[in-house]
């Protein structure tokens, strides 16, 4: 009997925001759904275009998880081929780009791939090395305090994360451990249309290899900005922390704030320390981002908005989520999800807010 040849789906990497997210989501869904892809114009809208070390590491991690054959996985490559095999769980995986590239972006690539198994309930382990608190990516604290709590509460994920060592730009050197328990059936659809009043604002201002006073200045500036904007002082609790010697590699810092609401929503705001900004500017920047995310009345912030698209596409049933203005990253994630999964999205947009509606594909390992 002749072997059936499955043609690769061609994905144009220049679509919409044309950056790394399109690449990550495409490879992730290819690995999970066993759909070969060919991605051209990789990171076409970035300077320089093509793969960087973090993208190379992410694709190699996804390839390891699903025993994929790949082509073009090298720095500066603008065309990538990815032909997945089978995902066998539970397993232990690791990734290290050898730079300060973000550990959280490596988690974005691998998490959906490790969430489903038809033959085990044992968790898989993931060790990610690189940067933990850097610009151009969610800080690991955002993942720990906003993304994962949201996904546990709303979609039933059983994922734990431990930060063994923090890695600051430009040295990297961080070490993050994740334990991911697989789901035997599809993710549930979710409906989030009423955020409810803010009941608490929490936060952490952290530094490593720097004086604690810098973290305290970030904290105080963030607190002052929130109070001056009408947030009651008695619902705000921000901690200032200096990492112990050996718990951080390099010198740096950042602050992550998150608001908890009556409707069970978690809204974030964050900023990373840089040489060009004072601690006060960093703290105020995080508070301003949180306030902006609260102002539109949506149930997710601008970063959670695009990160959950891939999960809505895999869920069973109709999900409806009120958000702020739709970002380019979200439009890109929606396009990739529709190309890869068969999920159908509708973006209902107003001037200041929007609603994302998704009829999910109902993916489960038994149906793969």
JOVENZI-V199405 format. One record per pair of residues at least 12 apart in sequence whose C-alpha atoms are under 10 Angstrom apart, sorted by the first residue. I is the first residue (numbers start at 1). J is the second residue. Records with the same first field share a line. If there is no record, write none. Layout:
I=J, J
//
This chain:
6=35, 36, 83
7=35, 36, 37, 38, 83
8=30, 35, 36, 37, 38, 39, 81, 82, 83
9=30, 35, 36, 37, 38, 39, 81, 82, 339, 340
10=36, 37, 38, 39, 40, 81, 339
11=23, 26, 37, 38, 39, 40, 41, 42, 79, 80, 336, 339, 340
12=38, 39, 40, 41, 42, 43, 44, 79, 336
13=26, 38, 39, 40, 41, 42, 43, 44, 45, 50, 78, 79, 80, 332, 336
14=39, 40, 41, 42, 43, 44, 45, 46, 49, 332
15=41, 42, 43, 44, 45, 331, 332, 335, 336
16=45, 328, 329, 330, 331, 332, 333, 335
17=43, 44, 45, 46, 327, 328, 329, 330, 331, 332, 333
18=41, 42, 43, 44, 45, 46, 49, 328, 329, 332
19=41, 42, 43, 44, 45, 46, 47, 49, 50, 51, 329, 332
20=42, 43, 44, 45, 46, 49, 50, 51, 52, 54, 55, 105, 329
21=43, 55, 105, 108, 109, 306, 307, 329, 330, 332, 333, 336
22=39, 42, 43, 329, 332, 333, 334, 335, 336, 337
23=39, 40, 42, 43, 51, 55, 58, 59, 80, 109, 333, 336
24=55, 58, 59, 62, 105, 106, 108, 109, 110, 333, 336
25=108, 109, 110, 112, 307, 309, 310, 332, 333, 334, 336, 337, 340
26=38, 39, 82, 109, 310, 333, 336, 337, 339, 340
27=39, 58, 59, 60, 62, 63, 80, 81, 82, 83, 84, 109, 110, 113, 340
28=58, 59, 61, 62, 63, 65, 66, 108, 109, 110, 111, 112, 113, 310
29=62, 84, 109, 110, 112, 113, 310, 314, 336, 337, 339, 340, 341
30=62, 63, 66, 68, 82, 83, 84, 85, 113, 340, 341
31=59, 62, 63, 64, 65, 66, 67, 68, 82, 83, 84, 85, 86, 87, 109, 110, 112, 113
32=62, 65, 66, 84, 85, 86, 87, 110, 112, 113, 114, 115, 116, 363, 365, 368
33=66, 84, 85, 86, 87, 113, 340, 341, 363, 364, 365, 367, 368
34=66, 68, 82, 83, 84, 85, 86, 87, 368
35=82, 83, 84, 85, 340, 341
36=68, 69, 70, 81, 82, 83, 84, 85
37=70, 80, 81, 82, 83, 84, 340
38=70, 71, 72, 79, 80, 81, 82, 83
39=72, 78, 79, 80, 81, 82
40=77, 78, 79, 80, 81
41=77, 78, 79, 80
42=76, 77, 78, 79, 80
43=55, 76, 77, 78, 79
44=78
48=76
49=75, 76, 77, 78
50=73, 74, 75, 76, 77, 78, 79, 80
51=72, 73, 74, 75, 76, 77, 78, 79, 80
52=73, 74, 75, 76, 77, 97, 101
53=73, 74, 75, 76, 96, 97, 98, 99, 100, 101
54=75, 95, 96, 97, 98, 99, 100, 101, 102, 103, 105, 106, 130
55=73, 74, 75, 97, 101, 102, 105, 106, 109
56=72, 73, 74, 75, 76, 77, 97
57=73, 74, 75, 94, 95, 96, 97, 98, 101, 106, 109
58=73, 95, 96, 97, 103, 105, 106, 107, 108, 109, 110
59=73, 74, 80, 82, 95, 106, 109, 110
60=73, 74, 82, 95, 97
61=93, 94, 95, 96, 106, 107, 109, 110, 128
62=82, 84, 87, 93, 95, 106, 109, 110, 111, 113, 114
63=82, 83, 84, 85, 86, 87, 110
64=84, 85, 87, 93, 94, 95, 110
65=84, 85, 86, 87, 88, 89, 91, 92, 93, 94, 110, 113, 114
66=83, 84, 85, 86, 87, 88, 89, 113, 114
67=83, 84, 85, 86, 87, 88
68=81, 82, 83, 84, 85, 86, 87
69=81, 82, 83, 84, 85
70=82, 83, 84
71=83
87=113, 114, 116, 117, 365
88=114, 116, 117, 118, 119, 120, 124
89=113, 114, 115, 116, 117, 118, 119, 120, 121, 122, 123, 124, 125, 181, 182
90=114, 116, 117, 119, 120, 121, 122, 123, 124, 125, 180, 181, 182
91=114, 122, 123, 124, 125, 126
92=123, 124, 125, 126, 127, 178, 179
93=110, 124, 125, 126, 127, 128, 178
94=106, 125, 126, 127, 128, 129, 176, 177
95=107, 126, 127, 128, 129, 130
96=127, 128, 129, 130, 131, 173, 174, 175
97=128, 129, 130, 131, 172, 173
98=129, 130, 131, 171, 172, 173
99=129, 130, 131, 167, 169, 170, 171, 172, 173, 174
100=129, 130, 131, 132, 133, 134, 167, 168, 169, 170, 171, 172, 173, 174
101=129, 130, 131, 132, 133, 134, 135, 136, 137, 167, 168, 169, 170, 171, 172, 173, 174
102=128, 129, 130, 131, 132, 133, 134, 135, 136, 137, 138, 139, 140, 167, 168, 169, 172, 174
103=127, 128, 129, 130, 131, 132, 133, 134, 137, 138, 139, 140, 167, 172, 174, 175, 176
104=128, 129, 130, 131, 132, 133, 134, 137, 138, 139, 140, 141, 142, 143, 176
105=128, 131, 132, 136, 137, 138, 139, 140
106=126, 127, 128, 129, 130
107=126, 127, 128, 140, 143, 176, 178
108=307, 310
110=126
111=126, 159, 178, 179, 180
112=180, 182, 310, 311, 314
113=182
114=126, 179, 180, 181, 182, 183
115=157, 158, 159, 180, 181, 182, 183, 184, 185, 186, 187, 364, 365
116=180, 181, 182, 183, 184, 185, 186, 187, 363, 364, 365, 366
117=181, 182, 183, 184, 185, 364, 365, 366
118=182, 183, 184, 185, 364, 365, 366, 367, 368
119=182, 184, 365, 366
120=181, 182, 183, 184
121=181, 182, 183, 184
122=179, 180, 181, 182, 183
123=158, 159, 178, 179, 180, 181, 182, 183
124=159, 178, 179, 180, 181, 182
125=160, 177, 178, 179, 180, 181
126=161, 176, 177, 178, 179, 180
127=161, 162, 164, 175, 176, 177, 178, 179
128=163, 173, 174, 175, 176, 177, 178
129=164, 165, 166, 167, 172, 173, 174, 175, 176, 177
130=165, 166, 167, 168, 169, 170, 171, 172, 173, 174, 175, 176, 249
131=165, 166, 167, 168, 169, 170, 171, 172, 173, 174, 175, 176, 249
132=163, 165, 166, 167, 168, 169, 172, 173, 174, 175, 176, 248, 253
133=166, 167, 168, 169, 172, 174, 206, 207, 252, 253, 254, 255, 271, 272, 273
134=167, 168, 169, 170, 172, 252, 253, 254, 271, 272, 273, 274
135=169, 254, 271, 272, 273, 274
136=272
137=303
138=256, 270, 271, 272, 303, 304
139=254, 255, 256, 270, 271, 272
140=161, 162, 163, 166, 176, 256
141=163, 203, 204, 205, 206, 254, 255, 256, 257, 270
142=203, 255, 256, 257, 258, 267, 268, 269, 270, 303, 304
143=161, 304
144=160, 161, 162, 163
145=202, 203, 204, 256, 257, 258, 266, 267, 268
146=256, 257, 258, 259, 260, 265, 266, 267, 268, 269, 300, 301, 303, 304
147=266, 267, 268, 300, 303, 304, 307, 308
148=160, 161
149=265, 266
150=264, 265, 266, 267, 300, 304, 308
151=304, 308, 311
153=264, 265
154=187, 188, 189, 190, 191, 192, 264, 265
155=186, 187, 188, 189, 190, 311, 312, 315
156=183, 187, 188
157=180, 181, 182, 183, 187
158=179, 180, 181, 182, 183
159=178, 179, 180, 181, 182
160=177, 178, 179, 180, 181
161=176, 177, 178, 179, 180
162=175, 176, 177, 178, 179
163=175, 176, 177, 178, 247, 248
164=176, 177, 246, 247, 248
165=177, 243, 244, 246, 247, 248, 249
166=207, 208, 243, 246, 247, 248, 249, 250, 251, 252, 253
167=208, 247, 248, 249, 250, 251, 252, 253
168=207, 208, 209, 248, 249, 250, 251, 252, 253, 254, 272, 273
169=249, 250, 251, 252, 253, 273, 274
170=249, 250, 251, 252
171=249, 250, 251
172=248, 249, 250, 251
173=248, 249, 250
174=247, 248, 249, 250
175=247, 248, 249
183=364, 365
184=364, 365, 366
185=315, 316, 362, 363, 364, 365, 366, 367
186=311, 314, 315, 316, 317, 360, 361, 362, 363, 364, 365, 366, 367
187=311, 312, 313, 314, 315, 316, 317, 360, 361, 362, 363, 364
188=311, 312, 314, 315, 316, 317, 318, 319, 360, 362
189=311, 312, 313, 314, 315, 316, 317, 318, 319, 320, 358, 359, 360, 362
190=312, 315, 316, 317, 318, 319, 320, 321, 357, 358
191=299, 318, 319, 320, 321, 322, 356, 357
192=263, 264, 265, 298, 299, 300, 319, 320, 321, 322, 323, 355, 356
193=263, 297, 298, 299, 320, 321, 322, 323, 355
194=261, 262, 263, 264, 265, 297, 298, 299, 321, 322
195=260, 261, 262, 263, 264, 265, 266, 267, 294, 297, 298, 299, 300, 322, 323
196=260, 261, 262, 263, 264, 265, 297, 298, 299
197=259, 260, 261, 262, 263, 264, 265, 297
198=231, 235, 259, 260, 261, 262, 263, 264, 265, 266, 267, 294
199=232, 235, 236, 259, 260, 261, 262, 263, 264
200=231, 232, 233, 234, 235, 236, 237, 258, 259, 260, 261, 262, 266
201=223, 226, 231, 232, 233, 234, 235, 236, 237, 238, 257, 258, 259, 260, 261, 266, 267, 268, 290
202=235, 236, 237, 238, 239, 256, 257, 258, 259, 260, 268
203=219, 222, 223, 236, 237, 238, 239, 240, 255, 256, 257, 258, 259, 268, 269, 270, 286, 287
204=216, 218, 219, 237, 238, 239, 240, 241, 254, 255, 256, 257, 258, 270
205=217, 218, 219, 220, 222, 238, 239, 240, 241, 242, 253, 254, 255, 256, 257, 270, 271, 272, 279, 282, 283, 286
206=218, 219, 239, 240, 241, 242, 243, 252, 253, 254, 255, 256, 272, 273
207=240, 241, 242, 243, 244, 248, 251, 252, 253, 254, 255, 273
208=241, 242, 243, 244, 245, 246, 247, 248, 249, 250, 251, 252, 253, 254
209=242, 243, 244, 245, 246, 247, 248, 249, 250, 251, 252, 253
210=242, 243, 250, 251, 252, 253
211=241, 242, 243, 251
212=240, 241, 242, 243
213=240, 241, 242, 279
214=240, 241, 242, 253, 254, 273, 278, 279, 280
215=239, 240, 241, 242, 253, 254, 255, 273, 279, 280, 282, 283
216=238, 239, 240, 241, 242, 279, 280, 283
217=240, 278, 279, 280, 281, 282, 283
218=238, 240, 253, 254, 255, 271, 273, 278, 279, 280, 281, 282, 283, 284, 285, 286
219=237, 238, 239, 240, 241, 254, 255, 256, 257, 279, 280, 282, 283, 284, 286, 287
220=238, 239, 240, 279, 280, 283, 284
221=279, 280, 281, 282, 283, 284, 285, 286, 287
222=238, 255, 256, 257, 279, 280, 281, 282, 283, 284, 285, 286, 287, 288, 290
223=236, 237, 238, 257, 283, 284, 287
224=283, 284, 287
225=280, 283, 284, 285, 286, 287, 288, 291
226=284, 286, 287, 288, 290, 291
227=287
229=287, 288, 291
231=291
235=259
236=257, 258, 259
237=257
238=255, 256, 257, 258
239=255
240=255
241=253
251=273
252=272, 273, 274, 275
253=271, 272, 273, 274, 279, 282
254=270, 271, 272, 273, 274, 279, 282, 283, 286
255=269, 270, 271, 272, 273, 279, 282, 283, 284, 285, 286, 287
256=268, 269, 270, 271, 272, 283, 286, 287, 290
257=269, 270, 271, 283, 286, 287, 289, 290
258=270, 286, 287, 290, 301
259=290, 291, 293, 294
261=299
263=299
264=299
265=298, 299, 300, 301
266=299, 300, 301, 304
267=290, 291, 293, 294, 298, 299, 300, 301, 302, 303, 304
268=286, 287, 289, 290, 291, 292, 293, 294, 300, 301, 302, 303, 304
269=285, 286, 287, 288, 289, 290, 291, 292, 293, 294, 301, 302, 303
270=282, 283, 284, 285, 286, 287, 288, 289, 290
271=283, 284, 285, 286, 287, 288, 289
272=285, 286
289=301, 302
290=302
292=324
293=323, 324, 325
294=324
295=324, 352, 353
296=322, 323, 324, 325, 351, 352, 353, 354
297=322, 323, 324, 352, 353, 354
298=321, 322, 323, 324, 325, 352, 353, 354, 355
299=321, 322, 323, 324, 355
300=321, 322, 323, 324
301=323, 324, 325
302=323, 324, 325, 326, 327, 329, 330
303=327, 329, 330
304=323, 330
305=321, 322, 323, 324, 325, 326, 327, 329, 330, 333, 356
306=326, 327, 328, 329, 330, 331, 332, 333, 334
307=329, 330, 333
308=330, 333
309=329, 330, 331, 332, 333, 334, 335, 336, 337, 345, 356, 358, 360
310=330, 333, 334, 336, 337, 338, 341, 343, 360
311=337, 360, 361, 363
312=334, 337, 343, 344, 345, 356, 357, 358, 359, 360, 361, 362
313=333, 334, 336, 337, 338, 340, 341, 342, 343, 344, 345, 358, 359, 360, 361, 362, 363
314=337, 341, 342, 343, 358, 359, 360, 361, 362, 363, 364
315=343, 358, 359, 360, 361, 362, 363, 364
316=343, 358, 359, 360, 361, 362, 363, 364
317=343, 358, 359, 360, 361, 362
318=343, 344, 345, 357, 358, 359, 360, 361, 362
319=345, 356, 357, 358, 359, 360
320=345, 346, 347, 355, 356, 357, 358, 359
321=354, 355, 356, 357, 358
322=348, 349, 353, 354, 355, 356, 357
323=348, 349, 352, 353, 354, 355, 356
324=349, 350, 351, 352, 353, 354, 355, 356
325=348, 349, 350, 351, 352, 353, 354, 355
326=347, 348, 349, 350, 352, 353, 354, 355, 356
330=356
331=347
334=346, 347, 356, 358
337=360, 361
338=358, 360, 361
341=360, 361, 362, 363
342=359, 360, 361, 362
343=358, 359, 360, 361, 362, 363
344=357, 358, 359, 360, 361
345=357, 358, 359, 360
346=358, 359
//
